[in-house]
Every structure is written in C-alpha cells, then in structure tokens.
Amino acid sequence: MFSPTTRRRLLRGGALLFLLSGLAVAGLIADGWRAFGQGPAGDRLARMQASPQWADGIFVNPEPLWNDILGSLLGFSQTSPVAEPSAPLPVVSGDRSRFASPPASGLRVTWLGHSTQVIEIDGVTVITDPIFGGRASPYTWAGPATWYEPPIPLSELPDLDAVLISHDHYDHLQVETIQAMAGWDTTFIVPLGVGAHLEYWGVPPMRITEVDWWDRVQIGGVEVVATPARHASGRQILDQNRTLWAGYALLGEQHRVFFSGDTGLFPGLEEIGQKLGPFDVTMLEVGAYNRAWPDWHLGPEQAVRAHQMVQGELMLPVHWGLWNLAMHGWTEPVERVLVEAERRGVSTFVPRPGQSLEPARLPPNDRWWPELPWEGVELHPITATKVPPE
C-alpha cells in the first residue's frame, strides 16, 4: 500500500499528465482546424443523403474495402530501405510560356507529380487534384513532405477552365493551394460534400459544382463525367466517408481521357469503358499500396488491368513519385507497371515530374529514375477482393 503522501503525489502527477495530454490534443486540433475543412449541412447535406451511394449516414462502396489491421501494423517494420529518393529527381521545370501555344494534336498532359496534371484537351484546360508543395497532412510540421518543389509554380499555371478534385484526402486536396486559387475565374468540380471544404476556404459557392457518380458537366467543348471509384474519404476522425470520391472522364470532340482518382480495382471499371471509352490516354494511380489493404488503391499490375477494362490506349502512371505514402520502394510502382504492361501489350509512358507530352507525338521512353531494389508481384501481390478473376 502507498502512503497518503505518495498517493497524493501520484494523483497530482496523474492529473498533471492528463492536463498536459488534453492541452496537446487541443493544440493539435487548433493547429489543424483550418485544414480539417468544413462538414456539409443544409441543402448540400440533403443532396448527399439522396445519393444512391449514401447509406446509414456515410457514402459506401458497392464492394466494401477489406483491411488486415494486424498486417498493416506489422508492415511498418518491413518498410523498404529505398522508400524515398536519396538524390534530387530530374524535374522538368517551366512557367506559363509552356502553355502559350496549344497542343498541335489537340491533347497534351503535363504531369506535376502524384495526381496533379494539367490536361489540355480540344481547347479546354483543366487541372486535377492540384498540390503545390507542402505536406500530405493538416500540419506544416508533420506528415509526408514533397520530394521536390512544384515543377511549375502555381502562379505560372495557364488559365484554367476547371479544377477537378477526386476526393478530400490530404494528398489530393490541399488547403493552401485551394486558398490561393479561390479567387480564380474557374470552375471547381468536386464530389458530393467536398464543396463544403472549398466554400469554407474562400471559394465562391457559384464557382463550385458538386457531382455524384455519372453526373455530367459541360466545360466549353468538353464534357466532364464523374465516374465511380472504390475508395474512401475524410480529413479527421469524425468525418470518415462523409464526402464522396470519384474519378473523371473528359470527353472532347476529338479526344477522350480518363483520370481514375484514387480507387481499388472493381468491376465497374468495365462499365466506365463501355459507356465512355475508348480513351486516348488513362491516368491511373499506381503507387501507395500494400497487401494488407488491397482495395484502397490499384497497385501496379491491377492498374494495367484497369487500363484495359476502361478501354485505354496509352497509360500514364500517376499517384507516385512525390511523397512516401507506403512501405514499398519509391521506384517500385513504375518498375512493376512496365513489366506488367509489356506482358499485356499495353502502351505506357512514364513522364518526368513536370514533363509535358502529347500522346499522339510521344518521345522515346526514358528511364529517368535510378536502378534500385524492388519487390515484384511474386513477393508482394496486390489482389483486390470482390473482383472476379480474369
């Protein structure tokens, strides 16, 4: 038994620890408050609740996401020793002059890293999931940091007809970037509920168009179609899956492109191809995967399969090469993509960060990344659940 004096000291120590813990949590909440965004309400919430994707207070996937919690925890001890670059990447820097002349073919894509790309298609210019520096986190001092400065500064972007947001995770929706773009004369196309974040950060409501799966928005001569995806959403603990996630198909008079957003493999990709394809180019996410959560992202081999399911011609691997978001080596996604693409006979091009390309006038493929150890599909297969085998 403790003496009365010792008990008092333990109680005071426990109370102090509790107080300090509470202050630390309060500090973290206050520091990230702006980045957490705003929850939907009113007419916005009512429209969400009327969506076929809404059930029991959240958005749901037709094929639920499977997670191996123990495997995820153990995976951190198996992080690749080359999960991040050890030397600067060969970024292709540029400015607004890059876009002064329209693409001769009518279609040009400029990959700025991860899921950010400027797409010029049949006279219309859009950007997807704009990220310009910073961290994949609500904080400026913690979380995955970018490996290089934006290849083209935000202030040097061309005039944009639309900004396409796939979902509200931090590696796709960044408060600082949206605040900087809030006064631009452009249209923000976002999945249901995400408009609440943008409005909270200063984007005028009349510039925000919220879409459900299969909704269509006309931007000049290009029709933007929100497509189904198998993923999730949320910017803090209490708002998980309270906003929708989506991909986008851009249908022009002469060209068609598909941007997957974040998605696991799911049968509906074939429906996208049947309804909206074929596509001149697909931009499919290939990085940040693990066998313990195989439904959250495609992974390299399944990305190539998804490209064929949506009836793509040229595949551009995206969602890699900017942050360390998983345990695999940083070059592994494209190494595995190239192996699988050759096996399936799929045309693939891996641009440098900042590189512009026209699918109709491709330069030779350039292996600009270093030769590093990586695990193939035999050692680390990513196999989505609820998907019939080929």
LOTORGU-795088 format. One record per residue (C-alpha): x, y, z. Coordinates in steps of 0.001 Angstrom, whole numbers, plus 500000, padded with zeros to 6 digits. Layout:
N
xx | yy | zz
X | Y | Z
...
***
This chain:
390
xx | yy | zz
500000 | 500000 | 500000
501143 | 503532 | 499213
501418 | 506041 | 501964
498989 | 509026 | 501943
501807 | 511313 | 500787
502747 | 509002 | 497909
499099 | 508640 | 496875
498719 | 512427 | 496773
501838 | 512742 | 494652
500615 | 510052 | 492250
497228 | 511735 | 491962
498826 | 515126 | 491316
501163 | 513552 | 488762
498273 | 511788 | 487039
496213 | 514967 | 486974
499143 | 516895 | 485507
499718 | 514227 | 482851
496006 | 514262 | 481963
496050 | 518067 | 481722
499162 | 518096 | 479535
497693 | 515408 | 477282
494492 | 517395 | 476940
496420 | 520538 | 476103
498447 | 518655 | 473488
495302 | 517287 | 471828
493681 | 520719 | 471931
496792 | 522204 | 470363
496766 | 519675 | 467544
493087 | 520317 | 466872
493598 | 524081 | 466865
496663 | 523849 | 464623
494884 | 521697 | 462055
491444 | 523291 | 462354
491509 | 525212 | 459086
492911 | 522272 | 457130
490285 | 519899 | 458549
487731 | 521735 | 456425
484005 | 522074 | 456967
481279 | 519486 | 457276
478337 | 519626 | 454850
474963 | 520932 | 456017
471630 | 522201 | 454701
470821 | 521681 | 451026
474290 | 520240 | 450405
473750 | 517529 | 453000
470233 | 516838 | 451723
471571 | 516204 | 448223
474201 | 513868 | 449642
471573 | 511923 | 451545
469578 | 511487 | 448317
472553 | 509882 | 446543
472376 | 506159 | 445685
475853 | 505929 | 447236
474620 | 507123 | 450680
473662 | 504650 | 453393
473500 | 504851 | 457191
474975 | 508328 | 457357
478002 | 507815 | 455073
478952 | 507095 | 451476
479623 | 503441 | 450731
481291 | 501385 | 448016
479299 | 498653 | 446243
482313 | 496437 | 447031
483432 | 497148 | 450634
487097 | 497787 | 451414
488880 | 494929 | 453191
491644 | 495681 | 455691
494103 | 493459 | 457541
494718 | 495636 | 460618
497436 | 493435 | 462114
499145 | 493121 | 458750
499121 | 496904 | 458371
500810 | 497368 | 461738
503416 | 494705 | 461016
504046 | 496238 | 457608
505748 | 499277 | 459111
508618 | 497047 | 460227
509068 | 495976 | 456604
509459 | 499426 | 455062
511821 | 499406 | 452093
515258 | 500982 | 452707
514720 | 502894 | 449460
511230 | 504224 | 450215
512465 | 507758 | 449456
514943 | 509186 | 446930
518491 | 509769 | 448127
519270 | 512307 | 445399
517339 | 515113 | 443659
514902 | 513993 | 440982
515313 | 515236 | 437369
512379 | 517650 | 437449
511403 | 519456 | 434221
510810 | 522993 | 435432
508748 | 525501 | 433478
506490 | 528517 | 433519
503405 | 529887 | 431798
505184 | 530065 | 428429
504965 | 526259 | 428310
501263 | 526634 | 427503
501418 | 529640 | 425180
500803 | 527538 | 422086
498001 | 524954 | 422089
498991 | 521323 | 421506
499271 | 520571 | 417805
497433 | 517272 | 418270
494711 | 518810 | 420432
495699 | 516807 | 423530
498569 | 517458 | 425929
499160 | 516281 | 429508
501643 | 517847 | 431920
502340 | 515683 | 434970
503363 | 517747 | 438006
503758 | 514816 | 440406
501429 | 512463 | 442290
497886 | 513049 | 440947
498358 | 516627 | 439747
498309 | 517093 | 435996
497339 | 519866 | 433616
495229 | 518433 | 430815
494723 | 520409 | 427602
492024 | 518709 | 425562
490253 | 520063 | 422491
490585 | 523710 | 423531
489810 | 523206 | 427232
492389 | 523267 | 430052
491827 | 521604 | 433421
493945 | 520561 | 436373
493387 | 517515 | 438577
493941 | 517340 | 442345
496250 | 520388 | 442490
499064 | 520053 | 445053
501808 | 522684 | 445096
504375 | 521865 | 447777
503812 | 521199 | 451449
502860 | 518017 | 453243
500166 | 515363 | 452882
498908 | 516385 | 456302
496848 | 519027 | 458099
500103 | 520322 | 459607
503064 | 522206 | 458163
505497 | 520500 | 460556
504451 | 516833 | 460386
503460 | 514313 | 457744
504935 | 513235 | 454393
506865 | 516086 | 452745
507216 | 516528 | 448982
510482 | 515415 | 447394
510809 | 518467 | 445131
509410 | 521928 | 444577
506478 | 522266 | 442156
507878 | 521866 | 438614
505645 | 524735 | 437508
504722 | 527244 | 440227
501059 | 527759 | 440982
501326 | 531371 | 439796
502647 | 530165 | 436416
499768 | 527865 | 435530
497789 | 528628 | 432366
494249 | 529931 | 432605
492150 | 527013 | 433812
488641 | 526243 | 432657
488123 | 523810 | 435533
489748 | 522334 | 438623
488846 | 518669 | 439189
489054 | 517251 | 442720
488727 | 513477 | 443130
488266 | 513348 | 446934
489264 | 515114 | 450119
492288 | 513148 | 451378
495297 | 515345 | 452134
497395 | 514123 | 449222
494652 | 515279 | 446823
493060 | 518333 | 448447
495359 | 520936 | 449990
494031 | 523942 | 451874
496921 | 526262 | 450916
496536 | 525525 | 447208
492755 | 525966 | 447234
493015 | 529235 | 449175
495499 | 530523 | 446597
493135 | 529552 | 443755
489939 | 530728 | 445480
489713 | 533985 | 443548
490496 | 532488 | 440134
487960 | 532685 | 437345
487465 | 528936 | 437049
485009 | 526173 | 437930
485742 | 523743 | 440742
484203 | 520317 | 440069
484142 | 518180 | 443204
482347 | 515069 | 444511
479312 | 515493 | 446754
480116 | 517161 | 450056
483619 | 518334 | 449147
482223 | 521739 | 448199
481798 | 522492 | 451917
485585 | 522458 | 452335
486120 | 524751 | 449361
483470 | 527226 | 450451
484987 | 527294 | 453959
488372 | 528099 | 452397
487053 | 531027 | 450374
485895 | 529640 | 447022
482653 | 531407 | 445980
479702 | 528965 | 446001
478753 | 529877 | 442434
482117 | 528521 | 441247
481632 | 525116 | 442895
479878 | 522273 | 441082
479303 | 519148 | 443179
478772 | 515875 | 441359
477589 | 512361 | 442049
478773 | 509354 | 440055
477761 | 509594 | 436386
476861 | 513298 | 436633
477942 | 515351 | 433610
479248 | 518927 | 433481
479841 | 520816 | 430227
483057 | 522859 | 430183
483395 | 524560 | 426811
483541 | 521830 | 424197
484406 | 519115 | 426713
482000 | 517080 | 428805
483309 | 516146 | 432251
481769 | 512965 | 433637
482232 | 511953 | 437291
482923 | 508226 | 437370
482603 | 505643 | 440158
485658 | 504752 | 442222
486364 | 502315 | 445048
487933 | 504319 | 447831
487114 | 506412 | 450916
487284 | 509980 | 452237
487850 | 512042 | 455351
490140 | 514701 | 456825
489753 | 513888 | 460518
488458 | 511076 | 462719
484825 | 512149 | 462850
484180 | 512780 | 459127
485195 | 509449 | 457601
483311 | 508770 | 454328
481108 | 511810 | 454838
482075 | 513101 | 451385
482117 | 511216 | 448090
485112 | 510111 | 445983
485245 | 509850 | 442177
487289 | 509667 | 439012
486699 | 511770 | 435890
486299 | 511141 | 432186
486872 | 514084 | 429853
485022 | 513720 | 426583
486060 | 516184 | 423871
485107 | 516477 | 420254
488290 | 514721 | 419141
489781 | 513155 | 422274
488833 | 511299 | 425447
490876 | 510890 | 428620
490288 | 509121 | 431930
491637 | 510087 | 435367
490986 | 507420 | 437984
491419 | 509468 | 441139
492138 | 507024 | 443948
490496 | 503639 | 443527
490900 | 499977 | 444136
490075 | 497510 | 441392
486323 | 496988 | 440977
484051 | 495526 | 438272
482535 | 498938 | 437478
485673 | 499937 | 435586
484406 | 497874 | 432673
481151 | 499845 | 432723
483133 | 503077 | 432543
484908 | 501804 | 429455
481700 | 500625 | 427837
479832 | 503873 | 428484
482572 | 506450 | 428000
485567 | 504835 | 426266
487708 | 504229 | 424448
490207 | 506717 | 425896
493240 | 508169 | 424149
495055 | 508220 | 427482
494369 | 506993 | 431007
495934 | 508460 | 434136
495734 | 505629 | 436663
497074 | 505604 | 440214
499827 | 503024 | 440636
501569 | 503820 | 443946
500903 | 503645 | 447698
499760 | 500026 | 448017
500100 | 497109 | 450392
498713 | 493587 | 450525
497145 | 494422 | 453911
494817 | 496978 | 452269
494475 | 495771 | 448662
491161 | 497500 | 447932
492195 | 501092 | 448648
494472 | 501548 | 445631
495001 | 499664 | 442403
498633 | 498707 | 442713
500808 | 498384 | 439592
499535 | 495195 | 437979
495881 | 495952 | 438656
496359 | 499461 | 437259
497383 | 497929 | 433937
494357 | 495649 | 434107
492146 | 498669 | 434902
493564 | 500462 | 431853
492327 | 497616 | 429685
488990 | 497460 | 431478
488250 | 501118 | 430667
489488 | 500643 | 427090
492542 | 502885 | 427216
495155 | 503285 | 424508
498101 | 504980 | 426303
498587 | 504582 | 430050
500276 | 507260 | 432200
501108 | 506014 | 435721
500266 | 508639 | 438384
499936 | 508773 | 442193
503617 | 508130 | 442765
506931 | 509991 | 442733
506166 | 512861 | 445147
505605 | 511516 | 448678
506397 | 508461 | 450754
502879 | 507142 | 451441
503533 | 503395 | 451776
506229 | 500889 | 452666
507388 | 499892 | 449166
510408 | 501313 | 447359
509764 | 504631 | 445667
510611 | 503361 | 442165
508793 | 500048 | 442581
505396 | 501165 | 441198
506721 | 502056 | 437754
509104 | 499098 | 437580
506178 | 496747 | 438153
503900 | 498687 | 435810
506399 | 498390 | 432964
506793 | 494642 | 433489
503016 | 494096 | 433529
502430 | 496462 | 430610
504901 | 494521 | 428487
503232 | 491256 | 429481
499813 | 492568 | 428479
500954 | 494534 | 425429
499884 | 497896 | 426891
501445 | 501147 | 425683
502815 | 503044 | 428694
504794 | 506262 | 429137
506407 | 507399 | 432396
506989 | 511179 | 432285
509470 | 513043 | 434427
507878 | 515327 | 437016
506914 | 518472 | 435121
507154 | 516923 | 431671
504531 | 517766 | 429041
503612 | 515232 | 426403
501179 | 514717 | 423563
500039 | 511088 | 423324
499973 | 511376 | 419530
503606 | 512582 | 419444
505378 | 510672 | 422203
509143 | 510923 | 422701
511044 | 507703 | 423452
510508 | 506295 | 426941
513291 | 507494 | 429235
514196 | 505522 | 432361
514983 | 508647 | 434354
514712 | 507002 | 437787
517626 | 505094 | 439366
518073 | 501339 | 439455
517023 | 500355 | 442968
515892 | 497124 | 444670
512178 | 496432 | 444381
509739 | 493614 | 445061
507804 | 492080 | 442210
504278 | 490753 | 442195
505534 | 487321 | 443197
506797 | 488661 | 446541
504135 | 491275 | 447173
500925 | 490644 | 445238
498073 | 493165 | 445419
494801 | 491336 | 444839
491544 | 493211 | 445298
488648 | 491483 | 446990
485145 | 491197 | 445475
486586 | 491164 | 441924
486161 | 488109 | 439701
489462 | 486742 | 438396
490246 | 487169 | 434723
***
